[in-house]
């Protein structure tokens, strides 16, 4: 009976195995990043559609950048264009998109654009959110959705995500912060 021969790996075989392993890891990371930061990986919330009246914002959660921490009420913003940004300070896509959101706020506030941020309930750290906002120069109101009720009501499954609400109180656009978002804001502001 012959004994099993020890398995020898040549440097080339080891290098090829390592390369395959790294390729699999890179593909998995790429897929995860392409799908957004969220539990389902979906890049779009499923609950909000163009033309509908959006749900309310959570009144019982903590608000930043509002007088006395008072919540904003969407119905009181009728006649303004509202950009609702769903984000998380720990999300790399949100970090990359934040300058676009801040620019929309700075460039269009005088035209009637109100930007409202809603931070994700996962890993919520109010001090980290404050630091994130300060780092990006974001001065618009931000709600800390501690219990996730606003994310649930709006159907948000991944961040970053934006909903643009027109002056009539109806959803005009839903998607990822992009040139399309900028165009939707401009179109909504142009409508009297």
N, C-alpha and C positions, 0 to 999 in steps of 0.2 A: 504494500500500500504506500503510495507516495504522499508526502506531506505537502500541504498548501504552500505555495511560494509567497514570500512577502511581496506586498504591492509597493512598487517604487514609483514615485512621481517625478517626472523630469521637470526642470524649471519651466519649460514651455507649457507642459500640462497644467502646472500650478498657476501659471500666469493666465492661461485660457479660462480656468475655473474661476479665478478671481474676477476676470473681465466679465464673464457671464453673470456672476453674482452682482457686480456693480451695475450692470446694464438693467437687471431686474429691479434693483433698488431705485435707480434713476427713473425708470418707467413708472413705478408705483408712486414716487414723489411727484412726478410730472402730472399724472392723472389726478392725484389729490389736489394739487395746486390749481389745475384747470377747472376743477369742480367747485371751488370756493371753500370757505371755512365754515363748516357746519356739520351737524350730525348726519344729515341725509346725503350731503354732498351735492345736492341740487343747487344750481346756480340761480334759480328763479323761485320766488315764493309762488306757491300754487293757489293761494286763496284770493289774491287780489287781481282783478282784471280791469282793463280799460273800460271806462264808461260807468263803473259802479261807484256808489258813495262809499268811501272807506270807513272802516270801523273807527271808534273813538280811540284816543290815546289813554293809557292808564293814568288815572288821576291820583292814585294812592302811592305811586312810586316817587322816589327822590328825583328832583329836577335840579340841574345845574344851569347857570347863566340866565336865570329868570329872576325878576324882582321877588325877593323874599322866598325864593324857591317854589313859587306858585306854579302849578301845572298849566300848560297851554291847552286850550279846548279848540279843536278843529272848527267846530261850528262858529266860533267867534272870529275865525280868520276868513270867513266868507268874503269874497271879493278880492282876495289875495291869491297868488300862486304859492303853493306850499310844496317844498321838496322835503320828503321824509327820508332820512338816511338811516338805515339799519346797519350797525357796525359793531365791532369789538376792537378795543385797543390792542389786543394781543394778536389779531389777525394780520398776516403780512399783506394780504390784498387790500385790507382796509387802510393800512398804513400807506400803501402806494396810492390809493384813491383819494385820501383825505385832502391833498392840495387842490384837487379838482372841486371838491365840495366847498372848501373854504373860498376858492375863487368865485364859484357861483354865488355864494353868499355876499362876498365883497362887491362883485360886479353888478349884481341885480337887485340888491335890497331896496335901493331908491326907486326901482321900477315896480316894486310890489311883491318881490319874492321873499318868502319867509322860509328859512331852513330850520328843520327840527331834526336833531339826532336822537336815535333810540339805541342805547347800548344793550348788547345781548346779555341774557341772564347767566350764561356760562362763565365761570371764573371772574365774576364781577368784583372789582376792587375799585371803589370810588376814588381813592387817591391816585391810582394808576390812570383812571379815566381823566381826572383833572390834569394830570401831567401830560397825557396825550393831547388833550385839547390845547393846553398852553404851548406845547412844543410846536403845534401846527398853527397857532394863532386863531383857533376856532373860538368865536365869541357867541355863536348862536346857541339857543336853548337845547339842552340834551336831557333826555329822560333816562334814568337807570331802571331798566325793566327787570327788577330783582326776581319777580316770580314768573317771568316769561309770559304773562297773560297778553301783553301787547303783541309780542312775536307770534303767539298762537292765534290771536284774533286776526292778524294781518296775513297769516299763512306763511310767515318767513321761515325758511328752512336752512338758509345759508347766508353768509355775509361776505362782502358788502352787498347791499341791495338798496335801491332807491325807488320811491314811488313819487311821481309828480302829480299833484292835485291842482286842477284848474280853478279859475276864479269862481266857477259855478259849483264848486265843491265835489266835482266828479274826477275820478282817476283819469289822467291824460296819458300816462306812460309808466311802465314798470320795467326795471332791468338793472343792469350793472352800470356803475358810474363810467361814462364813456362820452364820445362825441355825440352819440344818439341822445344821451341824457341832456347834454348842452343844447342840442337842437330842440328837444321837447320843452325845455324851460323857455327858450326864446319864443317858440310857437305859442306856448301858453301865456306868456307875458304880452304877446302881440294881440291876443284876443281881448277885446274890451267886453 
